[in-house]
Amino acid sequence: MSKLCMALAFSASVCAAITESKPLVASAGDIAAIPGWNLQSSTKVSDKLDVLSTPGKDVSSWYRVGPRGTVMAGLIENGVYKEKDLFYSDNMETIADPSTFDVPWLYREEFTLNPSTGQHFTLKTHGITSKADIYLNGVLIASSDQQQGSYGGYQYDLTEHVKEGANCLLIRAFPTNYLRDLAMGFVDWNPYPADNGTGVWRNVEVSQTGAVSMSPFRVITDFTQPNSKPVKVTFRTDLTNHESTDQQVMVKGTVKGPDGSAAVPISGTFDLKSNEKKTVSITASITNPAIWWPALWGEQPLYTVQADTIIQKPKEVVSDSLISQQFGIRHVSSNLNKFKDTEFSVNGEPFQVIGAGYGPDIFLRFDIDRVQKIFAYMLDMGLNTVRLEGKQEHPELYELADKMGMMVLAGWECCDKWEGWEVRLFKTLPERRDPLTKKIQYNDEADGVKWEQADYPVAKASMLHEAEMMQGHASMLGFLVGSDFWPNDEATKIYLDALKAMDWPNPIIASASKRGYPDALGPSGMKMDGPYDWVPPNYWYNDKEGAAFGFGSELGAGVGTPEMGSLKKFMSDADLEKLWKEPNANQYHMSRYDSQFYDRSLYNKALFARYGKPSNLEDYVIKSQMADYEATRSQFEGYATQQNATRPATGLIYWMLNSAWPNLHWQLFDYYLNPIGAYFGTKVGAREEHVAYDYQNEKIWLINHSLKKTGNRRIQVDFIDSNGKKISATTVESNTAPHSSKVVTSLAGVKKLKDIGFLRLTLTDTTSKAVLSRNVYWLSPTTDVLDWSKSDWFTTPVTKFAQYTKLQTLTPATLKASLQDMPVQTLEVKSPADDGLTHAEVLLENQSAGPAVFIRLNAINTLNHTEIAPVYWSDNYVTLWPKEQLRLTVSFKGDIKNTLIEVTGRNVEKVTLKAQDV
């Protein structure tokens, strides 16, 4: 410990910060994130900020937090609040005092630097919500007039202000208001966090360079579709001369192949005038290129480029170094078809988007391992695209998407400040024109404060930063510059100019709806006509609203009910009682209190009418799982059947993929990563090769989403009543082709039903004899009747419901089950996350004369008595025919000896398979 520290009696952490000999950055080309922060409310400090931002101040009483995180995230990290308590019942309304966050919060850190002649230092902010003052060593580097916007990436020259030894950076983050600030909000997705996301939520970096610095490479290729030709790759960067003298520099580097070998050299020499910033390009030719494909279509080879900027005169010296970047060779395009629907192509192949909308953590905490698990679940379900509506997250997300083959459709969010544009003239529907002003009231829904001139530079900085971050990623499918509405002309120009400046190579789309468009972009080709709340399965097989035609940018039946184990983690006994006893009651764990979706009334009306009034909580949950399963399956199947129809269904984004916190709807798996009925309905409905039932027209469809799979397929159609008696049975054969769907037969006997029937569709490859898809429906003699004339933006009313109440009185079935360990090499179907997982097989046998209905398998860790998650089942919530055997595989992280499998269902006794059975 230094004499200075002993004399001042500073805390150990402060002394360490002052005497730390290793500089944060040490040589030209170094860049480092601030490693962590001391966090405190501005009400708890008395020093002025210029004083507080000098090294050596005692902050031992402050909270210590990581390098990026909102105020709430930091307080949770320090145990001030506990996630479990915040998320339980409606505690979040009372535990966190809102006044705590009505004042600015301070982020402070000390670090060592060793500045020298000819070296330049830059501060890079990647995201501070929503505005901030920034001080370094007692000097105001940037005010909140400059540092604005959650996505505002700014660079500030620190060279004149850094000191030898200890330096101090202080950020004062101001309270965020979603309607006032260009922040990352939640609209009606969930209750708002108490701090509205205020704070340093992304990394803040310090970089050191010589006389000339360079920006990350922007990567452009001339590749459009696979062929034998070499691919020309252009690497573009912005060189900045920080000196008042002219400079001659060489940019020199290498491109390495996906296997790390076959390096291709790149170089270029450029002259820069004093203080000049210049965009330069270097090209390389790659022979026999390895092509990047979405995960379900192929491999994801990634090339690596690395380069140095070398001052040529008066002597060669490295001035800057580019951190290795990865890129993939692929091509994405979009067009409007004759119906003005957007169609995407990847590498020249028609790409039907099968995706869902991503939700970040409610406190903007980022866990790359969690995102990896979410993407693995998506691939397991057969999804190929994730939509980010104003939730652009961190660079790691895009790197992971590149590696896992997940396409990303990014863009700005709706409804708050982001769409608060002034009324301008636009081409749109005549009825929106104000009769007095003759102007278009094109966005009368957003509550955000209208944009002023000061907001446009913030939007520009945001677009430049996000475009630079995303540009070189193979996973990018496109960017939506608007969501519910399109930007006005001034904002459109800013966005397009920024994207052009960043050499954006992918589609740019005006909005996620067809309400209108700016002339510079044209129609979006995407519809946002709902639904967001419950609709019946036959909804999707129509030609109105959100049914399966065109591109549905956000739509779904509003389902995603967690299973019992998860419900009890975040709902009190009183909450659970209300859940099934009060069908119209408000539910805190739905959307925000002022939302249309703050209760389950529409959902419960259909659930009670179709499946019967629940007799207890357990009955409510299993009925909900059945309703959710059929809802998601029918949506994905509906769009799949129409992928090459006369008016094709070109894509859908299910609303939503996951929740920001424990939720009761709008998710395909719950907050705790437990798969639910909605998950397996999606997994069945989105299968690569599949056979599906059209509820509306009683047709059987053969579906092929693959890139290359062809050949003869056998479709077995088996239809029985609730007692297991055969109603009809048909076997047909048909050839299949990629990107295609077709009707192969009709279902006979639906009208003969007295109460309920079960339909099993089995798809087999006639050559390999492999079963490609097995799919069971429960059917009523009549379908749900929709009143399309009374549709609104979130649902279409149902005037008569299908009847599944017979499920309450099914004859009990006897189920035999066994569990065995399974070497991974014997698996026919692997999970998307096979590394280090345990694999097992469950054999189910229905020993009865009637069906065993909706059987759920649940893996439990016996050491802590918790449900295992994530977990990858080959199938789940299955229905077995009389005397039928079915083998299901499961993969998870853990020891099979510490695992038990619970088997439950609608009409079977609970069976428990323990480790000793293996």
N, C-alpha and C positions, 0 to 999 in steps of 0.2 A: 504494500500500500504506500502511495506517495506521501511525502510530508504535507503536501497541500490537503490531501484527503483527511489525514489524521488531524490536522489543525482545524478543519471545518467540521469534522465529525460527520461526514456525509455517510449515507447508506452504502453498503457494499455494491449495490447495483449502480449507483451514481459514480462511485469511484472507478468501477470497472469501465464505465462508459468513457470517463475522462482519460484513463491511463491505457486504454486498449491500444496496443501498438499496431495491430493489423488494420490498415485503412479499408474503408468500405469499397472504394475503387482505388487501384494503385497504378495503372498504366493505361496508355491509349488503347481504346477498344473495350475497356471494362464497363460493365453496366450491372448494377445491383439494386435490388429492391430494398427499401427500408425494412430491416428485419423484424421490427416490432415497434410498438408505441406505448408510451405512458398516456393514459386517458383520464380526463377529469372534466367535470362540469365547470363552465366559466363562472358559475356562482360560488365556487369553492376556492377561488384564487383571488389574491389581492393585487399582485404585481400587474403592471401594464404589460402588454404583449411584447413590446420591444425589449423589455427587461427579461421577461420570462423566456424569451427565445434566445438568450445568451447561455453558453455552456456553464455548467457548475451549479445550477439551481437544484435545490432539494425537492425532488418529486417522489420521494419514497412513499408518500401517502396516496399516490395516484394508483389507478388500476393498471396492471400490465396486460397488454393484449397483443395479439398476433399482428402480422403485417397488413392485413386487410380485414375489415369488419365494421359493421354499423355500430352505433352506440349500444343498442340493445344486445347485439351479438357479443360485444365486449363485456357488458355487465353480466350476461349469462356465463361467459367464459370465467368470470371472477366469482361466480356463485351468488351474486346479488339477487338474481332471479334463477329459478330452476325450470328448465323446459317442461318437465313433467307437471309441475304446478301450474305454469302458465297455460298449458294446453288442456288441463283438466276442467271439464264443465265450462262455465263462463268466467273462470278466474281471470282471464286476461283483461277483463273489463275493470277489475278492481285492484289486482296485485301491483300493476305498474301505474304510478301516479303520472297522469299526462303532463302536469306542470313541470315535471323533471326534464321534459324534452322540449319545452317552450323556449329554451335558451340555447345559445351556442355551446358546443362541446369542443374541448381542446385535445389534439393529438400532438404529442411531443416526443422527440427522439434525438439523442446525441450519437455522433459517430465520428470516426477519425478520417481525416484526409491529409495527404501530403502534396499540396499543389507545387508546381514548378513552372518555370518559364516555358511558354509554348504549349501548355496543357490547358484545355478548356473543359468546364464542368457544366452539365445541363441537368435541370430537374424536370422529370417527366411525370405528369399526373395522368392516370388512366381512368379515374372515376372517383369523384368526391360528390356525395349527395348532400345538398344539391348545389351549394355555393360555399366558397371559403375564402378567408384571408390566409396568406402563406408568408411566414417570416423565416429568415435564416440569419442567425447570428445578430439579432437585433434589428434587422433591416426588413421592411415590407417588400417582398419579392413580387407578390401579386395580390390584388384586392379581390373582393367578391364581385366586383364589376367585371373582372376578367375571368376568374375561375368559377365558371357556372356550368350546370348541367351534369347529370349523372354519368353521361357518356362523353363529357367534354375532355378530350385528350389535349393537353397543352404542354408546351416546352418553355422553360424559363432559363435564361443564361445566368449561371451562378458564379462565373469565373471571377468577377470582381469582388465577390462577397465571401468566398470560402477562405478558410484559415488553416495554417499549419497546426495539426493536432486536432483538438476537439472542436466540433462544429455542432450546432443545434438547429434543428428544423422544427417549426411549430405551425400547426394547421388549426385554424379556428373554423369549424364546420357549423354552418347556420341551420336552424330548423327547416325541415323540408315540408312543403305543402304540395300535394299532387296536382291541385288545380292551378297553382301559381307557377310551379317550377317544372322544367323539363327533366323530370326525375324518372325513376323506375317505380311505377305504381302497381296496384292490384285491381283497380276498377271494382268489379263486383265479385271477384273470385273468392274472397275470404275477408274476415275482419282485418282492419289495418293494424300493423304493429304500432306500438305506442310512439316510437320515434320516427315513423314514416320513412324508415330506411336511412336516416341521417348518419353521415360519417364517411370515413375513408374506406369505401367498400371494395375498391380495387387497389392494386399495388401502386405505390409511389416510388419512382426509380431515380437514381443518380447515375449519370454516365460521365465518363472521362474520355476525351479524344485529343488528338493533336490538332494541327491547324485546320484539317478538313475532316468532316464527319459525313457519314452516309446513313440513309434511312434503310429499313429492311427492304429486301428485294420484293418487287411486285413481279409476278410470274405470268407470262403470256405464252401460249403455244399456238401453232397452226394446225393442231390435231383436230379433226372433226369426227372421224370414225375409223375403226381398225382397218389397216391395210399394211402393205409391206414397205411403205415409204418411211424414210427417216422423219423425225419430228424436229422442227425448229423451235427452240425455246428461247424466249427473250427475257432477260433479267433487267428490270428497270429500277433505278434508285435515284434519290435526290442527294446530290453532293452539296455541302455547304462549306464555304471558305470562311473561317472565323477570324482571319487575319486581314490587316489592311494592305497586305502585299499580294501580288499574283502568285498562284500556285499551279504547278503541274503535278498531277497525281495519276497513279495507275491503280485501277481496281483489278485485283488478281485473285483468282480462286479456283475451285474445282467443283464439279458435279459428280457425285457418287451414285452408283446404281442402287437399287433396293437391297441388294445383298452386301452392300458396302464396298464393292469392287468396281472395276471398269470406270475409273475416274476420267472425266472429260474436263480439260483445262479451259478456263475462261479468263479473258483479260481485255482491258481497254485503257487507253491513256487519254486524259482530258485536261484541258486548261481552264482554270477558274480565275476570274478577275477578283480584285479585292472585295471581300464581303459578299461575293456572288453566291447565289443558290441556283443550281442547274440540275435538270433532269437528264440522266444519261442512260444508255442502253448497251448491253452486252448480249451477244447471241451465242448459242451452242447448238450443235446438231447431235441428236441422239438416234443412233441406228438401232433397229430391232427393239423399239420401245416396249416396256412393260406397261400395259394399260390398266388404269384404276377403274374398278367397277363398284357399284353399290353391293353390299354384302350378300344379298340373296342371288346376285347374278355372277359373282366371280371374286377374284382376289383384290387386295388393296395395296399394290406395290407403291412404295414412296421413295422418291429420289431425294437426295440431300445436297444442298448447295451451301458453300461457305466461302467467304472472301475477305480480303484485307484491302484497305485503302492505304497506298504507299506514296508518301511524298517523294518525288523524283529529284528535286533540286532544293538546296545545294547538296544534300546527300540523301540516300535512300533511308527512309525511316517509316515504320508503321504508324499511321495516323489514326486509324480506326479499324475495328474488326467486326464483321457481321456474325452474330450468333448463328449457328447452323440452322437453316430452315429446311423443312421438308415440303415437297409438293408432289402431286400426282398428275399423270398425263391422262386427261379425259376431257370430254366436251359436253357442256350442258346448253340446251337451247329451249325456247318456247315459242309458240305461235298461237294465233287465234284461228280456230277452225270456222267453218261456214256458219256455225251457230253462235259465234263469238265467245266460245269457251276456250280457256287456256289449256293447251296441251304441252307437256314437257317431253323432251327427249334426252337421253343420256347415251353418249357415244353412238348417236344415230338410231338408237332403239327407242320406240315409244315407251314412255315411263309413266305408268299410272301411279300417281302418288297415293300411298296407303300409309297415312300418318296420324299424328295426334299432337295436341298442343301442350307444350312444356310449362311447368310451373316451378319457379325458383323457390328456395327456402324463404319462409315468411320474414326471417331476419337477415336475409341475403348472405347467409353463411354458405360457403362453397366447399364441398367435399368431393374431390375428383373420384374417389372410390365409389361414392354413392351414385354419381353420374354414370360411372362405368356399369354399375348394377342396373341402373335405369335403362341404359342403351342395350344391355344384354337381355333384359326383359322385352324390350321392343323387338329385337331380332327374334327372340323366342316366339313372340306373338305373330311374327310375319310382317311387322311394320317396316317401312323403308325410309320414312321421313319424319323429322321432328320439326314442328313449327315453333319459332320463338317470337311471340308478339311483344316486342319491346322488352325482352328478357335476354339480352345478348350475352350475359354472363362473362366468362373469362377466356383467355386464349386456350387454356387447357381443354375446354369443351370441344373446340374445333379440331384440336390435335387428336383428341380421342375419337371424334366422329370420323376423321380421316382414316385412322387405324382400324376402326370397327366397321367402316362402310355404311355409316348412317348419313343420309342426305339431310341438309339443314336448310329450312326456309325461314329466313330471318326477316325482321322488319320492325317498324315503330308501332306503338300501342294506340289503342282507341280511347276515346271518351273523356280524357282529362286534358291537361295543358297541351299535350302533343297534337291534339286535333282542334285546338282553339284558334282557328284561323278566322280572320275577318271575312265578312261576306263579300264575295267577288263574282264577276260574271263567269259562268261556266256553261258548257253544253251539258244539259241534263234534262230531266223531265219538266215539261212546261208547267205542271201544277205546282212546282216549287218556286216559281217566279213571283216575287212580291208585286202586287198590282200597282202599288204606288211608286216604289223605287225602281221597279223593273230589274232589280237585282235578284240573284238566286239565293234563297235561304237554304243553301245546300247542306249545312251542318247545324241543325237546330237541336241536336241531341247532346253534344258534348258540353259538359259543365265547366270546362277549364276557362281560366281568364284568357281573353282574346290576345293574340300575339301583338306585340308592339315591335318597333324597329330594333330594339335592343335584343329581342329574342332570336332574330334571324342569324346573327353571328354565332350564337350558342348552338343553334341547329346545324350550322355549317361545320363548326368544330366537332360536333357529335358525329355527323355523317363521315367526315374525313377520318376520324379516329376509328370508327367501327369498320369502315371500308378497308382501311389499311390492315386492321387486325384480321379480317376475313379473306382478303383478296386471294391469297395464294393457296387457300385450302380446297382440296379436291372435293370435300363434302358439301360445298355450297351449291344449293340449287337455285337460289334467287333471293332478291330483297324486295320487300313490300314497303314503299315509302309512305303508305297510308294503311289504315286498318279498316275501320267502319266507313271512313270517308277519305277522300283524296286531298292532297295538299293543294293550296292555292298556287297561283302561277309563280309568285316570288319564292315560296318554299320549294316548289317543284324545281325551279332553276337552280337553287342552292344545292338541293340534293343531287341533281343530275351532274352539275359541275363538279361536285365533290367526288362522286363516283367515277366520273371521267378522269379526274386528276389522279385517282388511285387505280386507274386502268382496270376497272371492274369488268370482268369477262362474262358475267352471268346475267340472266334475265333480270330486268327491273320492272316492277309491277306497281301500278298506281295505287291500288288498294286491294282489300280482301273482299270487296263487294262490287256489285254492278250498278251502284247508284249514280255514278257519274265518273268523269275523268278529266284531267288537264290535257290540252291539245298536245303537249310535248310527249305524252306517254300513250295516249289512246286508251281504249277500254281495258279493264283489268282481266276480263274473262273469268272472274271468280264470283260465285254467288254466296251471299250471306243471308239466306232466307229462313234460317233456323232448320230444325228445331234445336232448342237448348234444354227442353224439359220433355217429359215422357211422351212417346208416340208408340203405337203398336208395331209389330214386326212387318205387317203388310204395307205400312207407310212407304217404305223404300221402293216398292215395286209399282210406283205410280209415276206420273209425269208432271207433278206440281211441286212448288215450294222446294224443300230440301231433298226430295226423292232422288233416286239414283240416275242423274244425268248431269252433265257438265262438271264443274269443279266446285265442290263444297269446301269453302275455306275454314269453316268452323261449325260443326254440327254434331248432334248426338241426342240421345234420348234422356240425358240428364241422370244417368245411373252411375253406380260405383259404390254400393253399400259394403262397408267392411264386415268381416266375419266377427263372431262373438268375442274371440280373444282380443281383437283390436278394439272393439267398441268399449270394452270394460276398462281399457287403458285411459280413455279420455272422456268418458261419460259417467256421471254419477248414477246411483240407483234411481234417483228421481228422473234424471234425463232419460234413462233407459225405459222407465215406465211410460213416460210421455211419448217416447218414440213409437210405441205400438198401440198405446191406448188413446192418444190424441192425434189423429191423422192430419189435422189441419194446423197443428201448433207450430209456432216459430221454433226453429232449431239453430242454436248459436253456431253449430259446426256445419252450417251450410254456407251460403254466400253472406255478404255484408247485410246488416240490418235493413238498409234502404233498398235492397234488391228485390226483384221479382222472385228470386230463388231462395228466399229466406225460410221457406217451409217446404214440406214434402206433400203438399195437399194434392196437386195434380197426380203425382206419382202414386200416392196412397189411394186415391179414388180408383185408379185403374187396378192397383194391386188387390184391394179388397173386393172389387167387383169380379175380377177374373179368377183369382186364386182363393177367395173366401176370406172373411174377417179372421185375423189371427187370434188364436186362443191363448197365446203367451208370447214372450219375447223370442224364444227359440223358434217358434212357428213363424213369427214375423221375419226373422232373419233368413230362414231357409226359403221362404216364399220370395223374399227380396232377391236372393241369389238366383232363383229360377227366372224371375222377371228380368234381372240385369243380364243374365246369360243370353236369353233369347233376344234382348234388345240390341246388344252389341253384335251378336252373331248375324242377325238379320241385316244390320246396317252395312257391315263389311261384305257380306254375301251379296246384298243388293247392288252395291257399287261394282263388285267383282263380276256379276252377271252381265253388266252393261259396258264392259270395257271396250268392246268393239261393236256396240250397237249402232243403229242408224244415227242417233244422237248419243255419242259415247259418254260414259261417266269417266272423266279424265283424272279425277282425283278427289280425295276426301281427307280432311283433317278432323279426327274425332275430338270432340270437346269434352273432357281434356285427357291428357295422358296421366298426370300425377298432380298431387295437391301440395300446396306450400306448407300445410300443417294438417293435423288429423281432421279429415273431412268425411261427409256423408254422401257426397255425390261428385260428379265430374272427375272421375279417376278410373283407371283400369287396374290399378293395384293400390293398396292403401299406403298411408304415410310411413308405416313400419315395414314397407316392402313385402307385405303378404299378398300373394295373388288371390283374387276373388272371382266370383261368378263372371263379372264383366271381363276379366282377363282371359278366361278360358273360352268365353263366347267369341271374343276377338280372335284368339288363337285358332279356333276352328274356322271362323269365317274368313280369315286372311290366309289360309293355307295356300302354298304355292300351286299345288294341284288339288282340286277339290270338286265335290259334287254337292249341290245346294238345292233347297226347296224354295220355290216361289210361292209365298203364302197367298198372294193375291190371285194368281192365275193357275195355281196347282200344277206348275211345271217343274221338271227336274233339269237342272243346268250342270253342264260339264265346264269347269273353269281351269284355265292354265295361265298363271302369272309368270312362268319361267322365261328364261332367255333362249333356251335351245331345246327343251324337252318335247319330243314328239312320239307318236306311235299309237298303238291300239290300246284302248282302255275298256275294262268291264265295269259296268255300273249295276250293282245289285240293289233293288228297291224292295224293302220288306215293310209291310204295314200290318200292325196287330191292334187288337182292342185292349182294354185295361186288364183283361183276364189272360192275355197271351194268345188269344185266338186269332188266326190269320184272317185278315180282311182282303189283302191282295199281295201279290209278289210278282216282280218282273225283273228280268235280266236283259240288259242291252249292251251292245258293244259299239264303240265309236272311236274314231281317230281324233287325236288332240294335236294342237299346234300352239306355239308360244303366243302370248298376248291375245288370247282368244277365249270366248265363252259361247256356248250354244245350248239350245234346248235339245235334250236327247229323248225325253219321254214325258208322259203326264202321270200324275198319281190318280189311281182309281180307288173309289170307295170312301172318300171323305164324307160324302153326304149320307152314307150308311151308318155313320157313327151315332150311337145313342148318347154317349157322354164324352169320352176322351179316347184318343188313339195315339199310338206311338209309331213313328216313321224312322226307319234306319236306312241310311244311304251309305253304301260301301263302294269305294273306288279302288280298283286293282289294276296294276300293270300286267297285261296278259302275257308278256314275255318273261319278266322276272318273278311274277306271281306276288310281288310285294304289295301290301295294302297301303295305298297312298293317303287315304282319307276314310274316316269312319265318323258318322254324323247322325245323331238321334234327335228327333223333334217330338214334342207333345202337341197334338192338334185337337181342336174343337170342331164340332160339326159346322159351325159358322165362324167366320172371321170377324175381327173388329171392323166397325163401320165408321169411317172418317167423314166429318163434315168440312170439306175443303173450303167451302164458302166463308167459313168463320175462322180461318187460319189467321194467326197473328205472328209476330216476329219470333215467338219462342215455342209455339206448339200448334197442333191442329186438333180440334176437339174430336172426341169419339162419342157417337150417339148410341152405340150398342157394342158391348164388349164380348169377346170370346170367353168361353166358359171352361175353366180348368179346375173347378171346385171338386171334381171327382178325385183329384190327387189327394184330398183329405181323407178319403175312405178306401184307398187302395188295399187290396189283399196283401198282407205281409209276405215278404220274400225272404228266403233263407240264403244268406251269402257266405261263401267260404272264401277265405283269403289267406295268402301266404307271402312271406317276405324272404328274399335272398339277395346276398351281395352279388355284385355283377362287375367283372373286369371291364374297364372302359373300352377295350378293343373289341368287345363283343356287341357294343351298342350299335344298333342300326341308325338311330337318330341321336346325335350329340347335342348337348346344350350349347348356347353361344358363349359360355364361360367355363370351358371344361378344365382349365388348368387347376390341378390340385383338388378337384372335387371328388367326393365319394359317390359312387353309382350303385344303385340297387334296383331290384325289380319286384313289383307286386303282382301276383297272379290272383285275379278275382274270378270266382265261379258262382253263377246264379244257379242254385240247385232246385229252384221252384218252377212251377208251371206258368207263372206270370212274370212280368218284367220286374227287375230291381231298379228302382228309379232314382236318378239324380244322386249318385253316390260320390261323396267327397272324401278325398284322402288328404290327411293333414299330418305333416312331419313335425315331431316334437323332440326337443332336446331334453333328455331325462335329467341332466345335471342341474339345469336351472328352470326346468318346467316351462320353457317358452317355445313358441312356434318358431321353426327354423325359417329364416328368410335372409337372403333370397333363396328360393328353391325352384328347381326346374323339372316340372312334370311333363312327360310326353303327352298326357291328356289328364283331365280331371272333370269332376261333376258329370260322370258318365252314367249312362243307362244301359243295363244288360238285358238282352233277350232271354227268354226261358232257356235254361240249360247252357247258356253261353259262357265261354271263358274269355277273359280279356287280360292281356299282359300290359302293364304300364311301367315305365321306367321313371326313376327320380334321381336327380343329381343335386348335391348340396355340399357345403363346406362343413366338415365335421366327421365324427367317428360313428360308423353304423352301430357300434356296440352301445353307444350312448343315445340311441335314437329309437323312438317308437312311432308307429304309423297308426293313427286313428282313422277308422273307416266308418262313415255314417251315411245316411241317405233318407229319402222320403218314406220308404216302407221297409227298411231293414234295421235290425238291431245293431247297435254299435259293436264293432270288432276292433280289438287292439292287437297290433302285431309288435312284439317286443324283440329286443336284440337277441335273446336266446333262441328265437325262432330261426335265426339266420344260420 
